[in-house]
Amino acid sequence: MREFYEQNNVEISAVRGFFGMGDSTTEMATAVIGQMNFLLILLSVMALVIGAVGSIALTGALSLSVMERRREIGVMRAIGASSWTIFRLFIGEGLLLGWLSWLIAFPLSIPVGRIMSQAIGSVLETDFFYTFSPSGPILWFAIITVLSIIASWLPARGATKISVQESLAYQ
C-alpha cells in the first residue's frame, strides 16, 4: 500500500506507534515483548536477591542460635548424640524457618501480585489481567527449601565441631 500511495502522490506519515516504535504490527509486537521480557528478568532478579538476603539473615540467626545453645549441644554430645544428629537438628531448624516464611508469604502473594499487576499496567498505560499460577508458589517453595539448606549448612557444621569439654566449660 505504501508503494501505491507513493505512486499516486498521496502523502503518508509514519505514525510512531506504541512507545515510539515503528509503524508495523510486527515491530510493535517485538518491541512490547522485549520490554515485557526485560521487566520479567528484572523482577526475577529482584526475587532472587530477596531470597539471597533472606538466606544470609537465616545464616545469621542460626549462627546466633548455635552460640546460645552451646551448653545444650554439649549436653547432647555428653549423652551420646552424634555429629550427624546435631547437624540434622540445625538443618531442620533452618528448613522449618524457611518453610514458615513461605507459609506466611504465600497468602500475601495473591493480593500483592494483583496490586503489582495493576500498578505496572497503569505505568505502561495498558491493561494487565492478573492470573494466579499454582506453579509459582511450588517453584518458590523448592527454591526456599534449597536456600534454607544452604543457609543452615555453615551454622550446622559449626555446631558439630563443638566438643563436650569446650561447651560445658563455656560461660
ZIPEZI-V840504 format. One record per backbone hydrogen bond with DSSP energy under -1.0 kcal/mol. CO is the residue of the C=O (numbers start at 1). NH is the residue of the N-H. Records with the same first field share a line. If there is no record, write none. Layout:
CO = NH, NH
This chain:
1 = 5
2 = 6
3 = 7
4 = 8
5 = 10
6 = 9
17 = 20
18 = 21
21 = 17
24 = 28
25 = 29
26 = 30
27 = 31
28 = 32
29 = 33
30 = 34
31 = 35
32 = 36
33 = 37
34 = 38
35 = 39
36 = 40
37 = 41
38 = 42
39 = 43
40 = 44
41 = 45
42 = 46
43 = 47
44 = 48
45 = 49
46 = 50
47 = 51
48 = 52
49 = 53
50 = 54
51 = 55
52 = 56
53 = 57
54 = 58
55 = 59
56 = 60
57 = 61
58 = 62
59 = 63
60 = 64
61 = 65
62 = 66
63 = 67
64 = 68
65 = 69
69 = 73
70 = 74
71 = 75
72 = 76
73 = 77
74 = 78
75 = 79
76 = 81
77 = 80
82 = 86
83 = 87
84 = 88
85 = 89
86 = 90
87 = 91
88 = 92
89 = 93
90 = 94
91 = 95
92 = 96
93 = 97
94 = 98
95 = 99
96 = 100
97 = 101
98 = 102
99 = 103
100 = 104
101 = 105
102 = 106
105 = 109
108 = 112
109 = 113
110 = 114
111 = 115
112 = 116
113 = 117
114 = 118
115 = 119
116 = 120
117 = 121
118 = 122
119 = 123
120 = 124
121 = 126
133 = 136
134 = 138
135 = 139
136 = 140
137 = 141
138 = 142
139 = 143
140 = 144
141 = 145
142 = 146
143 = 147
144 = 148
145 = 149
146 = 150
147 = 151
148 = 152
149 = 153
152 = 156
153 = 157
154 = 158
155 = 159
156 = 160
163 = 167
164 = 168
165 = 169
